[in-house]
Amino acid sequence: MSLNIDNAEIEARMRQLAAKTGLGIAEAVDAAVREKLDRMSVDSSEDQRRQRINKVVLFLESLGDLPRLDQEQIAREMYDEFGVER
């Protein structure tokens, strides 16, 4: 499949990119398209990560205030009267 670019500005930018990268026009355009697609993939992954984090935050907020335990209370819950883990 071939492309016909009927836009002088786009064609000039393609030639400029090729000149700056030292690649042929087709290779420079291919590299630019791949780079853009890679960035879009990363952006999508970051959006998904943010959504997962927001779900966790909402869940934690739904728990409300949890009871505060001091070290003695924690020790009583973790160990029996002989100091053995429960």
N, CA and C atoms as an extended XYZ file, in Angstrom:
258
Properties=species:S:1:pos:R:3:atomname:S:1:resname:S:1:resid:I:1 pbc="F F F"
N         0.849       -1.170        0.000 N   MET     1
C         0.000        0.000        0.000 CA  MET     1
C         0.893        1.230        0.000 C   MET     1
N         0.570        2.179       -0.811 N   SER     2
C         1.347        3.410       -0.841 CA  SER     2
C         0.464        4.572       -0.420 C   SER     2
N         1.095        5.621        0.050 N   LEU     3
C         0.383        6.824        0.471 CA  LEU     3
C         0.725        7.959       -0.478 C   LEU     3
N        -0.248        8.803       -0.715 N   ASN     4
C        -0.029        9.992       -1.518 CA  ASN     4
C        -0.320       11.190       -0.622 C   ASN     4
N         0.709       11.920       -0.249 N   ILE     5
C         0.561       13.062        0.643 CA  ILE     5
C         0.406       14.320       -0.212 C   ILE     5
N        -0.770       14.900       -0.190 N   ASP     6
C        -1.042       16.112       -0.974 CA  ASP     6
C        -1.025       17.346       -0.083 C   ASP     6
N        -0.057       17.405        0.821 N   ASN     7
C         0.044       18.543        1.719 CA  ASN     7
C         1.516       18.918        1.795 C   ASN     7
N         1.831       20.083        1.276 N   ALA     8
C         3.231       20.508        1.187 CA  ALA     8
C         3.873       20.658        2.567 C   ALA     8
N         3.113       21.116        3.552 N   GLU     9
C         3.663       21.294        4.899 CA  GLU     9
C         4.024       19.945        5.526 C   GLU     9
N         3.153       18.974        5.360 N   ILE    10
C         3.435       17.641        5.901 CA  ILE    10
C         4.648       17.047        5.199 C   ILE    10
N         4.686       17.198        3.899 N   GLU    11
C         5.816       16.668        3.138 CA  GLU    11
C         7.126       17.328        3.573 C   GLU    11
N         7.096       18.621        3.826 N   ALA    12
C         8.295       19.331        4.274 CA  ALA    12
C         8.731       18.836        5.650 C   ALA    12
N         7.771       18.608        6.563 N   ARG    13
C         8.113       18.097        7.892 CA  ARG    13
C         8.686       16.688        7.806 C   ARG    13
N         8.147       15.891        6.897 N   MET    14
C         8.677       14.538        6.714 CA  MET    14
C        10.127       14.599        6.229 C   MET    14
N        10.402       15.477        5.290 N   ARG    15
C        11.770       15.623        4.772 CA  ARG    15
C        12.698       16.162        5.868 C   ARG    15
N        12.195       17.098        6.674 N   GLN    16
C        12.994       17.651        7.773 CA  GLN    16
C        13.321       16.558        8.793 C   GLN    16
N        12.341       15.739        9.129 N   LEU    17
C        12.563       14.636       10.068 CA  LEU    17
C        13.595       13.662        9.510 C   LEU    17
N        13.467       13.334        8.249 N   ALA    18
C        14.422       12.415        7.623 CA  ALA    18
C        15.829       12.998        7.654 C   ALA    18
N        15.947       14.271        7.370 N   ALA    19
C        17.269       14.906        7.362 CA  ALA    19
C        17.871       14.928        8.768 C   ALA    19
N        17.061       15.225        9.769 N   LYS    20
C        17.569       15.307       11.139 CA  LYS    20
C        17.923       13.937       11.716 C   LYS    20
N        17.223       12.902       11.276 N   THR    21
C        17.501       11.570       11.811 CA  THR    21
C        18.527       10.812       10.986 C   THR    21
N        18.768       11.275        9.767 N   GLY    22
C        19.693       10.576        8.886 CA  GLY    22
C        19.075        9.339        8.254 C   GLY    22
N        17.756        9.226        8.330 N   LEU    23
C        17.041        8.098        7.746 CA  LEU    23
C        16.396        8.524        6.433 C   LEU    23
N        15.960        7.544        5.680 N   GLY    24
C        15.139        7.860        4.521 CA  GLY    24
C        13.775        8.334        4.991 C   GLY    24
N        13.015        8.916        4.084 N   ILE    25
C        11.700        9.457        4.460 CA  ILE    25
C        10.806        8.353        5.032 C   ILE    25
N        10.730        7.225        4.357 N   ALA    26
C         9.852        6.143        4.816 CA  ALA    26
C        10.289        5.634        6.191 C   ALA    26
N        11.597        5.478        6.385 N   GLU    27
C        12.097        4.981        7.664 CA  GLU    27
C        11.854        5.997        8.781 C   GLU    27
N        12.036        7.275        8.477 N   ALA    28
C        11.809        8.316        9.482 CA  ALA    28
C        10.339        8.380        9.886 C   ALA    28
N         9.457        8.272        8.902 N   VAL    29
C         8.020        8.288        9.202 CA  VAL    29
C         7.651        7.047       10.009 C   VAL    29
N         8.199        5.888        9.624 N   ASP    30
C         7.931        4.659       10.359 CA  ASP    30
C         8.374        4.800       11.816 C   ASP    30
N         9.571        5.321       12.033 N   ALA    31
C        10.083        5.497       13.399 CA  ALA    31
C         9.190        6.444       14.193 C   ALA    31
N         8.737        7.532       13.559 N   ALA    32
C         7.880        8.505       14.245 CA  ALA    32
C         6.530        7.894       14.605 C   ALA    32
N         5.968        7.117       13.687 N   VAL    33
C         4.672        6.476       13.951 CA  VAL    33
C         4.814        5.463       15.084 C   VAL    33
N         5.872        4.659       15.040 N   ARG    34
C         6.093        3.678       16.107 CA  ARG    34
C         6.254        4.370       17.469 C   ARG    34
N         7.027        5.441       17.489 N   GLU    35
C         7.239        6.173       18.738 CA  GLU    35
C         5.921        6.710       19.285 C   GLU    35
N         5.095        7.272       18.418 N   LYS    36
C         3.805        7.811       18.841 CA  LYS    36
C         2.901        6.692       19.378 C   LYS    36
N         2.868        5.565       18.692 N   LEU    37
C         2.048        4.442       19.149 CA  LEU    37
C         2.533        3.912       20.494 C   LEU    37
N         3.847        3.847       20.676 N   ASP    38
C         4.401        3.409       21.956 CA  ASP    38
C         3.992        4.346       23.083 C   ASP    38
N         4.066        5.659       22.816 N   ARG    39
C         3.669        6.628       23.850 CA  ARG    39
C         2.195        6.507       24.181 C   ARG    39
N         1.376        6.271       23.167 N   MET    40
C        -0.061        6.122       23.411 CA  MET    40
C        -0.333        4.878       24.244 C   MET    40
N         0.432        3.825       24.016 N   SER    41
C         0.283        2.598       24.794 CA  SER    41
C         0.646        2.845       26.251 C   SER    41
N         1.738        3.581       26.483 N   VAL    42
C         2.163        3.913       27.843 CA  VAL    42
C         1.109        4.779       28.517 C   VAL    42
N         0.561        5.770       27.794 N   ASP    43
C        -0.475        6.628       28.358 CA  ASP    43
C        -1.682        5.807       28.775 C   ASP    43
N        -2.056        4.831       27.940 N   SER    44
C        -3.194        3.974       28.252 CA  SER    44
C        -2.910        3.150       29.503 C   SER    44
N        -1.690        2.625       29.621 N   SER    45
C        -1.312        1.840       30.802 CA  SER    45
C        -1.350        2.700       32.053 C   SER    45
N        -0.880        3.938       31.933 N   GLU    46
C        -0.896        4.841       33.090 CA  GLU    46
C        -2.331        5.173       33.490 C   GLU    46
N        -3.217        5.356       32.508 N   ASP    47
C        -4.623        5.614       32.820 CA  ASP    47
C        -5.230        4.421       33.555 C   ASP    47
N        -4.922        3.222       33.106 N   GLN    48
C        -5.438        2.027       33.770 CA  GLN    48
C        -4.899        1.929       35.190 C   GLN    48
N        -3.620        2.251       35.368 N   ARG    49
C        -3.016        2.216       36.709 CA  ARG    49
C        -3.706        3.231       37.619 C   ARG    49
N        -3.943        4.428       37.101 N   ARG    50
C        -4.627        5.455       37.901 CA  ARG    50
C        -6.032        5.002       38.295 C   ARG    50
N        -6.733        4.356       37.354 N   GLN    51
C        -8.080        3.872       37.662 CA  GLN    51
C        -8.046        2.821       38.771 C   GLN    51
N        -7.068        1.908       38.710 N   ARG    52
C        -6.946        0.883       39.762 CA  ARG    52
C        -6.634        1.531       41.106 C   ARG    52
N        -5.748        2.514       41.104 N   ILE    53
C        -5.402        3.202       42.355 CA  ILE    53
C        -6.632        3.918       42.906 C   ILE    53
N        -7.390        4.574       42.037 N   ASN    54
C        -8.596        5.267       42.495 CA  ASN    54
C        -9.600        4.297       43.106 C   ASN    54
N        -9.726        3.087       42.541 N   LYS    55
C       -10.633        2.083       43.117 CA  LYS    55
C       -10.186        1.699       44.521 C   LYS    55
N        -8.870        1.520       44.696 N   VAL    56
C        -8.335        1.162       46.010 CA  VAL    56
C        -8.587        2.292       47.002 C   VAL    56
N        -8.350        3.518       46.576 N   VAL    57
C        -8.564        4.676       47.457 CA  VAL    57
C       -10.029        4.753       47.869 C   VAL    57
N       -10.933        4.571       46.915 N   LEU    58
C       -12.361        4.609       47.247 CA  LEU    58
C       -12.734        3.496       48.228 C   LEU    58
N       -12.161        2.313       48.033 N   PHE    59
C       -12.430        1.220       48.958 CA  PHE    59
C       -11.941        1.561       50.355 C   PHE    59
N       -10.712        2.067       50.446 N   LEU    60
C       -10.159        2.412       51.762 CA  LEU    60
C       -10.976        3.515       52.429 C   LEU    60
N       -11.426        4.480       51.656 N   GLU    61
C       -12.253        5.544       52.222 CA  GLU    61
C       -13.588        4.990       52.711 C   GLU    61
N       -14.107        3.953       52.028 N   SER    62
C       -15.393        3.379       52.429 CA  SER    62
C       -15.295        2.655       53.772 C   SER    62
N       -14.079        2.262       54.171 N   LEU    63
C       -13.902        1.572       55.449 CA  LEU    63
C       -14.098        2.508       56.636 C   LEU    63
N       -13.950        3.784       56.410 N   GLY    64
C       -14.071        4.738       57.500 CA  GLY    64
C       -12.860        4.670       58.414 C   GLY    64
N       -13.021        5.208       59.599 N   ASP    65
C       -11.918        5.203       60.561 CA  ASP    65
C       -11.772        3.813       61.170 C   ASP    65
N       -10.577        3.298       61.124 N   LEU    66
C       -10.294        2.011       61.735 CA  LEU    66
C        -9.816        2.237       63.163 C   LEU    66
N       -10.064        1.261       64.041 N   PRO    67
C        -9.627        1.442       65.428 CA  PRO    67
C        -8.104        1.556       65.505 C   PRO    67
N        -7.664        2.411       66.391 N   ARG    68
C        -6.221        2.589       66.589 CA  ARG    68
C        -5.775        1.645       67.706 C   ARG    68
N        -4.726        0.896       67.442 N   LEU    69
C        -4.198       -0.032       68.435 CA  LEU    69
C        -2.806        0.414       68.851 C   LEU    69
N        -2.538        0.322       70.157 N   ASP    70
C        -1.182        0.638       70.595 CA  ASP    70
C        -0.357       -0.649       70.569 C   ASP    70
N         0.919       -0.551       70.868 N   GLN    71
C         1.807       -1.712       70.780 CA  GLN    71
C         1.392       -2.838       71.711 C   GLN    71
N         0.889       -2.490       72.884 N   GLU    72
C         0.463       -3.534       73.824 CA  GLU    72
C        -0.727       -4.307       73.277 C   GLU    72
N        -1.675       -3.599       72.682 N   GLN    73
C        -2.835       -4.273       72.110 CA  GLN    73
C        -2.415       -5.185       70.952 C   GLN    73
N        -1.511       -4.704       70.145 N   ILE    74
C        -1.024       -5.502       69.018 CA  ILE    74
C        -0.328       -6.753       69.537 C   ILE    74
N         0.524       -6.596       70.541 N   ALA    75
C         1.247       -7.730       71.117 CA  ALA    75
C         0.267       -8.752       71.701 C   ALA    75
N        -0.792       -8.279       72.391 N   ARG    76
C        -1.787       -9.190       72.968 CA  ARG    76
C        -2.498       -9.979       71.875 C   ARG    76
N        -2.744       -9.333       70.711 N   GLU    77
C        -3.419      -10.027       69.622 CA  GLU    77
C        -2.494      -11.008       68.910 C   GLU    77
N        -1.210      -10.711       68.873 N   MET    78
C        -0.275      -11.543       68.121 CA  MET    78
C         0.291      -12.695       68.941 C   MET    78
N         0.405      -12.507       70.286 N   TYR    79
C         1.094      -13.506       71.127 CA  TYR    79
C         0.189      -13.906       72.285 C   TYR    79
N         0.317      -15.164       72.699 N   ASP    80
C        -0.438      -15.600       73.871 CA  ASP    80
C         0.292      -15.203       75.147 C   ASP    80
N        -0.200      -15.640       76.295 N   GLU    81
C         0.389      -15.234       77.572 CA  GLU    81
C         1.807      -15.782       77.777 C   GLU    81
N         2.222      -16.740       76.959 N   PHE    82
C         3.577      -17.289       77.064 CA  PHE    82
C         4.517      -16.700       76.010 C   PHE    82
N         4.041      -15.742       75.221 N   GLY    83
C         4.878      -15.104       74.202 CA  GLY    83
C         4.974      -15.883       72.920 C   GLY    83
N         4.090      -16.872       72.751 N   VAL    84
C         4.089      -17.673       71.522 CA  VAL    84
C         3.092      -17.055       70.537 C   VAL    84
N         3.514      -17.025       69.266 N   GLU    85
C         2.624      -16.452       68.262 CA  GLU    85
C         1.312      -17.206       68.186 C   GLU    85
N         0.257      -16.488       68.006 N   ARG    86
C        -1.067      -17.125       67.873 CA  ARG    86
C        -1.258      -17.650       66.489 C   ARG    86
